[in-house]
Amino acid sequence: MASEDIATGKNARLEDDDFVIDPSKMKRKSDIPSMAPPPVMAPPPAMTPPPSFAPPPSAVSPPPAPVMMASSGTTTNTNSTQTTVNTADLAALAGNSQPSVIEEHWAKSFWRPAMGWLYMIICFMDFVGFPLLTIFLPIIFKPFGLIMPYTAWTSLTLSNGGLIHLAFGAILGVSAFSRGQEKIAQGK
């Protein structure tokens, strides 16, 4: 089978030997992004800035990282950097971080009512709307000179033994039962 090579614009012949799996081009599990939502992290506590001072030019080294220690409101002095962390502040921050609630997609949450409305529309049109239309159309068109003979409406959904009603009844019945079980489980 010949196909045009997109990169070169030339025809390339594909044969069975061309379909060899190259292990170096396969994706590893670590390359595939995770579908899990990112973890919710509390914001870091507010820190007071270290006092500004100019180090002597002869000793240029990076300042040590501040060490935060939880205490009951005391100040920790580590390498001339002061950081105060109150345990009550940490508890307040931990209490304020609410886990994110993932909302359902609208199609997932509204497919049951949509199926119910669709079934109601199908039943209304097949048993009420279209029969009335076949009754009144000849009456409406008669003054305009169009003669339409009356033809009785035959139900479309009752053909094939009413299988559509059995299918909708099963789907809506099972989904109503499972939705009720979901609501009971949410309440517990």
N, C-alpha and C positions, 0 to 999 in steps of 0.2 A: 504494500500500500504506500503510495507516494503522498507526501504532504509538503507544504511549503515551510521552510525553516524561517521563522520570524526574524531571527537575529541577522542572518546572512541574505535572506531573500532568495535562496536557491532551493531547489527541490531536494529533499532528503528522503532516502528510502528507509523505511522502518522494517526491521526484521526481528525475529524472535531473540536474536543475540543482543539486541539493543535494550531489552527489558531485563537487565541485570540489576539487582538491588545493590547499591553502593552503601555499605554500613557507615561510611564517614559522613554521608549526607542525611542520614536518618536523624530525626529529632529525639533527643533524650527526654525522659520524664521531667527533668529539671528545666528544660527549655519551654515546656508547656506552661502557660500562665495558670495560676490557680483560680478557680471560680468562687472561692470562699471570700466573703466580704472582709475588708481590712478590719483589724481589731480597733476597738474604740479606746483611745488613750486619753487620760486626763491631762489637762494642761499642766506644765511644770509650775511649781510655786514661784511667786515673785521673789527675785533676789535683789539685794541691795548691791549697788556697784562697788567694786573694791576702791579703796582710796587711791587717788592718783599720785604717783611719785615718779621721778625720773631716775632710772638706774645710772650708775656711773658708766661712762663710755667704755671703760676697760673691761667690764664684766657684762657682756651682752648675752643673755640666755633667756629663753622663753619663761614666763612666769608659770609657777605650778598651778595645776587645775584646782579650783576650790573644792573642798570636801564638805558635803552636806550631811549633817547628822540630825536625826529626829530627836527632839528632846521636848521637855515641857516648858519651852519658852526661853531657854538659855542660849547664850551666844557661844559658838565654837570658834576658837581662834586657831587657824591652821595656816602656817606659812604666811603670816601677815595678811590673810584674806579672811574677812568676816562674813559669815553666812548664818542667818537665823531662820530656822524652820520650826514652826510650832506644830505639835501633833494634832491640835484641834483644827488647824488649817488643812492638814493632810486628810483628816477625817471628813472635813467639809467638802474638799475636792473629790474625794472618793465617793461621797454620797451624792454629789451633783452629777456625776458622770452616769447618765442613763444609757442603757444598752439601746442601740438603734433598732427600731422596729422596721422590718422590711415590709413594705406595702405589697399587696398582691397586684398583679397586672389586671387591668379592668376586664380583659377577656376571660381571665380565670375566675374572677369573682362574679361576673354577670352572665355566664353562659347558661346557667339554669333558668333565670327569668327570661332570657332571650328565647330559649327553646319553648318555654311556656307560652309566651306571646305569639311566637310563630305558629304553634299548634292551634292557638285560639283563632288566629287570622285564617289559617287554612280551613278550620271547621266552619267559621262564620261564612267565608266566601263560598264554600262547597255546599252548605246546607241552607244559607239564607240569601247571600248576595247574588250569586249567579242564577238561582231559580227566579228571584224577583226580576232580574235583568231580562231573562227569557220571556217572562210574562208581560213586562211593560214595554219592551222594545217594539213589538208590532203595533201597540196602541200609540206610541209616540211617533212612529214613522208614517202612520196612515194619513194624517192631514197633509203631509208633504208629497203624497202620491206614491210612496214606496210601499208596496204590498209585501209584507213578510208573513209567511205562514207561521203559526205557533208551533214550536217544537219543545216538547217537555224536556226539562233538564235531567240528565242522568249523572249521578254523583261520580266524580272522578276518584274520590278516596275510597269508595266502597267497592270499586273494581279490584280484582285479585283478592277477594275475601277480606277487604279492609285491613290489609297487612300494615299500612302506614299507621293506622290507629293502634295496632298492637305494638309496633316499634316505638312510637312516641309514648305510649303508656308505659312500656318497660323502661325506657330511658328516663322519663320524668319521674316515675315511681322510685327507681333505684337511686336517682340523684337526690330526690327529696329525702329519702331515708338516710343516705350518706351525709347529706348536709345537716340533718337533724343530729346525727351522731357527732359530727364536727362541732356543732354548737354546744352539745352536752359536754364534750371533752374540753372545750374552751372554758366552760363555766367551772370546771373542777380545778 
